[in-house]
Amino acid sequence: MTQEQVQHWFDLFGDLGYIVGFLLPFIEAFIPILPIIVFVIVNVNAYGLLIGTLLAWLGTVIGSYIVFLIFRRLTHTKYMQKIQNRKSVQRLIHFIDRHGVIPIFILLCFPFTPSALVNIVASLSHIKAHVYLYVLFASKLIMIGLIGWLGSDITTLFTNPFRLIIVILIIVLMWFIGHRIEKHFMHSSEE
């Protein structure tokens, strides 16, 4: 799909296109299989770097915070108690309680981290809701800003092979670091 085709679809929505640009990252917070990277790049190419990044950032922050609040309310249900009793979840909760919000911040800065899972585990920890909102503001700004900057001019990615190589290397590096951090925090050898 070319930039002109993407722009055509957003132009069809008119002013509602901004709502679509917000809703796609918002919905991704609830359905983590959706590609946040694609949504950010489409937003940035449709609305420009500043507005596109802002729409994606607000959508993902508000969506993630709502997921956090929903699961915080459901903490005492039978299903949530099952999740909370898993060794890997217990390990992460204790780590968060001991080390604060820095591990969450780091995990959420990477676009390949399953943010819905981090939101759920954070809701089970003893982190205060307003502190988690601050963490979301900062970490998602870094993540969305980086993706937006990398994808702001897709045409140069194909005309300038050096930039394409840099983007691929950054994405692979982010994936590798995020995967290692996720593996460290989320997997226990005892499960």
SVG drawing of the C-alpha trace seen along z (x, -y; Angstrom):
<svg xmlns="http://www.w3.org/2000/svg" viewBox="-16 -18 40 44">
<polyline fill="none" stroke="black" stroke-width="0.4" points="0.0,0.0 1.5,-3.3 1.5,-6.6 -1.1,-8.0 -3.4,-5.1 -3.1,-5.4 -3.7,-9.2 -6.8,-8.5 -8.3,-6.3 -7.7,-8.9 -9.1,-11.6 -12.3,-9.6 -12.9,-9.9 -12.3,-13.7 -12.1,-15.1 -13.1,-11.6 -9.7,-10.5 -8.2,-11.9 -10.5,-9.7 -9.4,-6.7 -5.8,-7.7 -6.4,-7.7 -8.6,-4.6 -6.2,-2.2 -3.5,-2.5 -6.2,-2.6 -7.7,0.7 -4.2,2.2 -3.9,1.8 -6.8,4.3 -5.8,6.6 -2.0,6.8 -1.8,8.9 -2.5,5.7 0.6,4.0 1.3,0.8 4.3,0.1 2.1,0.1 -0.5,-2.2 2.2,-4.7 3.8,-4.8 0.4,-5.2 -0.5,-8.0 2.8,-9.8 2.6,-9.5 -1.1,-10.7 -0.9,-13.6 2.7,-14.5 5.3,-13.7 3.9,-15.8 0.1,-15.2 0.6,-11.5 2.8,-10.8 0.5,-12.7 -2.5,-10.7 -0.8,-7.4 0.8,-8.3 -2.6,-9.4 -4.4,-6.4 -1.9,-3.9 -1.5,-5.6 -5.2,-6.0 -5.9,-2.4 -3.1,-1.0 -4.2,-2.9 -7.8,-1.7 -6.6,1.9 -4.6,1.3 -7.6,-0.1 -10.0,2.7 -7.7,5.4 -6.9,3.5 -10.7,3.6 -10.8,7.4 -7.8,8.2 -9.9,10.3 -11.7,12.4 -11.0,16.1 -9.5,15.8 -7.1,13.0 -6.1,15.0 -5.1,17.9 -2.9,15.5 -1.5,13.9 -0.5,17.3 1.7,18.2 5.4,18.3 6.5,16.0 3.8,13.4 4.7,13.6 8.3,13.2 7.6,10.0 5.2,8.6 7.8,9.0 10.5,7.5 8.3,4.5 7.4,4.1 11.1,4.3 12.6,2.2 9.8,-0.2 8.6,-1.3 12.0,-1.3 11.5,2.3 8.0,1.4 9.3,-1.7 12.1,0.2 9.7,2.9 7.2,0.5 9.8,-1.5 10.1,1.4 7.5,1.9 7.8,5.7 7.0,6.1 3.4,7.4 2.2,4.2 -1.2,5.8 0.6,8.4 2.7,5.7 -0.5,3.7 -2.1,6.7 0.9,7.6 1.3,4.0 -2.3,3.9 -1.7,6.9 1.4,5.2 1.2,2.5 2.1,-0.3 -0.1,-3.4 -2.4,-4.1 -1.2,-7.7 2.4,-6.6 1.7,-4.0 0.1,-6.7 3.3,-8.7 5.3,-5.6 2.9,-5.2 3.3,-8.8 7.1,-8.6 7.7,-5.1 5.1,-5.3 6.4,-8.7 9.8,-7.2 8.4,-4.2 5.9,-6.1 8.4,-8.9 11.1,-6.6 8.8,-4.6 7.3,-7.8 10.7,-9.3 11.9,-6.1 8.7,-5.8 8.0,-9.5 9.3,-9.4 8.8,-5.9 9.8,-6.8 13.3,-7.6 13.6,-4.2 13.4,-2.8 15.4,-5.5 18.2,-5.6 19.4,-2.1 21.6,-3.4 18.6,-4.7 16.8,-1.5 19.7,0.5 19.8,-1.8 16.0,-1.4 16.2,2.4 19.2,2.5 17.4,0.4 14.2,2.5 16.2,5.7 18.2,4.3 15.0,3.1 13.4,6.5 16.5,8.3 16.8,6.2 13.1,6.2 13.0,10.0 15.9,10.5 14.3,8.2 10.9,9.8 12.5,13.3 14.3,12.3 11.2,10.9 8.4,13.1 9.8,16.6 10.7,18.7 12.7,21.9 10.4,23.4 7.3,23.3"/>
</svg>
